[in-house]
Amino acid sequence: MVYNIPHYEGDPSTVHKDKDGRKFLIPVKALNIVWGRDGRYWNILDNPGMPAELLQVSWLEVSSSVDGTNPQKNYEIGFSVSLKADAFGWNKYPVYIIMKRGKEGEFSWKKVFLNTNNGNGNQAFEISGKLMKAADSTNAKIYFGLYEIWSGKWKGGLQIHHAFVREAP
């Protein structure tokens, strides 16, 4: 099978923003997933209620952005994920949630270990980091992603249910 376009490009029009603009829900359809169109590495269904399932990769890169945030507010940015019973490759190597305000903003990041020994099966849980307000910024767009690109080790069994951006204290 030939894979002409290996990366999945998200549709930003599927991002849901609450009425007051304090929360954004980013469904799988709005995420950019490296190797996401290659069935050897990812299983991404058209069903909006189903998570993106990582079969196996050595390069995890899932990203997106939201526009319309308040630059003078702090935001919690993260992902709702689960680990399948046969998940592998996560215990020794952390994933990183990396975020920034605007294209020129400073990166902020959070290191998170996903422990496959917790036995949570398909139970979803949140991983997140905090992006602090930038006193000198007027940019309302936040870029963010979930990465593990440094170890070069194979990993699999991760399910991504959605991402979120929400105001934080």
C-alpha positions in Angstrom: 0.0 0.0 0.0 1.3 3.5 -0.9 0.8 6.3 1.5 0.8 9.6 -0.4 0.0 11.9 2.5 1.2 10.3 5.7 0.3 13.1 8.1 -3.2 13.9 9.4 -4.1 17.5 9.2 -6.8 18.7 11.6 -9.8 20.8 10.8 -9.8 23.8 13.1 -13.5 24.5 12.3 -14.3 21.5 14.6 -13.0 23.2 17.7 -15.8 23.9 20.2 -15.6 27.1 22.3 -18.0 27.7 25.2 -20.2 30.8 25.3 -17.9 32.9 27.4 -14.6 31.9 25.6 -13.1 30.3 28.7 -12.9 26.7 27.4 -12.0 25.2 24.1 -12.6 21.5 23.4 -10.3 20.3 20.5 -11.7 17.0 19.1 -9.4 14.4 17.4 -10.6 15.9 14.0 -8.9 19.2 14.9 -5.5 17.7 15.8 -2.5 17.5 13.5 -1.0 14.0 13.9 2.4 13.1 12.3 2.0 9.8 10.6 -1.7 9.9 11.4 -2.9 8.9 7.9 -0.6 5.8 7.9 -2.6 2.8 9.1 0.6 1.1 10.2 1.0 3.7 13.0 -2.4 5.2 13.8 -6.0 4.3 13.7 -8.1 7.4 13.3 -11.8 6.8 12.7 -14.3 9.2 11.2 -16.6 8.6 14.2 -16.3 11.8 16.3 -16.8 9.9 19.6 -13.8 7.6 19.0 -10.3 8.4 20.1 -7.3 8.4 17.9 -5.4 5.2 18.6 -1.6 5.1 18.4 -0.6 1.6 17.2 3.1 2.2 17.2 5.5 5.1 16.4 9.0 6.2 17.4 8.1 9.9 16.7 5.0 11.2 18.6 3.9 14.6 17.5 0.3 15.7 17.9 -0.4 19.5 17.7 -3.1 22.1 17.3 -4.0 25.7 18.0 -6.9 27.8 19.2 -7.6 31.4 18.5 -9.7 33.7 20.6 -8.1 33.4 24.0 -7.4 36.3 26.4 -3.7 37.1 26.4 -4.0 38.5 29.9 -5.2 35.2 31.3 -3.4 32.0 32.3 -4.5 28.8 30.5 -4.4 25.1 31.3 -3.6 23.1 28.1 -3.8 19.4 27.8 -5.1 16.1 26.5 -7.6 13.6 27.6 -5.8 10.2 27.0 -6.0 6.6 28.0 -3.6 3.7 27.7 -4.7 0.3 26.3 -3.9 -2.8 28.3 -1.2 -3.7 25.8 0.4 -0.2 25.8 4.2 -0.2 25.6 7.2 2.1 25.5 5.9 4.8 28.0 7.5 3.9 31.4 11.0 5.2 30.8 10.4 8.1 28.5 8.2 11.1 29.3 5.9 12.9 26.9 6.0 16.7 26.7 3.2 19.1 26.5 4.6 22.2 24.7 2.7 25.4 24.3 3.2 29.1 23.4 1.2 32.2 22.7 1.5 33.3 19.1 4.1 32.3 16.6 6.7 34.5 18.3 5.9 33.6 21.9 8.1 31.8 24.3 7.7 28.1 24.7 6.4 26.7 28.0 6.4 22.9 28.6 5.4 20.2 31.0 7.0 16.8 31.3 4.6 13.9 32.0 5.3 10.2 32.5 2.6 7.8 31.3 2.8 4.7 33.5 1.6 1.5 31.8 1.7 -0.3 35.1 -1.2 1.7 36.5 -3.6 -0.8 34.9 -6.1 1.9 33.9 -7.2 0.0 30.8 -9.2 2.4 28.6 -10.0 4.8 31.5 -9.4 8.3 30.2 -7.3 10.7 32.3 -6.0 14.2 31.7 -2.5 15.4 31.3 -1.8 19.1 31.2 0.5 22.0 31.5 0.0 25.7 32.3 0.6 28.6 30.0 1.0 31.8 32.0 -0.2 35.2 30.7 2.3 37.3 28.9 2.2 40.9 30.0 3.6 42.2 26.7 1.4 40.0 24.4 -1.8 40.9 22.6 -1.8 37.6 20.7 -5.0 35.6 21.2 -3.7 32.4 19.5 -2.2 29.5 21.4 -0.2 26.8 19.7 0.4 23.5 21.6 1.2 19.9 21.2 2.1 16.5 22.7 5.5 15.2 21.8 7.9 12.4 22.4 10.5 12.7 19.6 13.8 12.4 21.4 14.1 8.7 22.6 13.8 7.1 19.2 12.1 4.2 21.0 8.9 2.5 19.8 5.7 3.2 21.8 2.1 2.3 21.3 -1.3 1.8 22.9 -2.0 5.5 23.6 -5.5 6.7 22.8 -6.1 10.4 22.5 -9.8 11.4 23.2 -9.5 15.1 22.8 -7.4 18.1 23.7 -8.5 21.1 25.7 -7.5 24.7 26.5 -9.2 26.3 29.5 -8.7 29.4 31.6 -6.7 28.7 34.8 -6.3 30.6 38.0 
